[in-house]
């Protein structure tokens, strides 16, 4: 085990860490070590979800032309154009 020579930690953050340690019956060292481990751990990608089949209503043939549900920016742009959806059909 190696001891750190000196750490500068913001007073409010240190106070919060000490309160967390006391509240959970742990040492400040254990709380800081766990936080470092979590911060330094490699990020795992979430497991892929199966595709969702979304039902459509008020018409046949699925989505309106130009609508791509996988394109959030495109959907926002369509909605921000100010043309009511009813007039897009």
Secondary structure as the mmCIF struct_conf table of DSSP 4:
data_model
#
loop_
_struct_conf.conf_type_id
_struct_conf.id
_struct_conf.beg_label_comp_id
_struct_conf.beg_label_asym_id
_struct_conf.beg_label_seq_id
_struct_conf.end_label_comp_id
_struct_conf.end_label_asym_id
_struct_conf.end_label_seq_id
BEND BEND1 UNK A 5 UNK A 5
HELX_RH_AL_P HELX_RH_AL_P1 UNK A 11 UNK A 23
TURN_TY1_P TURN_TY1_P1 UNK A 24 UNK A 25
HELX_RH_AL_P HELX_RH_AL_P2 UNK A 28 UNK A 40
BEND BEND2 UNK A 41 UNK A 41
HELX_LH_PP_P HELX_LH_PP_P1 UNK A 42 UNK A 51
BEND BEND3 UNK A 58 UNK A 63
HELX_LH_PP_P HELX_LH_PP_P2 UNK A 64 UNK A 64
TURN_TY1_P TURN_TY1_P2 UNK A 65 UNK A 66
TURN_TY1_P TURN_TY1_P3 UNK A 69 UNK A 70
HELX_RH_AL_P HELX_RH_AL_P3 UNK A 72 UNK A 80
TURN_TY1_P TURN_TY1_P4 UNK A 81 UNK A 81
HELX_RH_3T_P HELX_RH_3T_P1 UNK A 85 UNK A 88
#
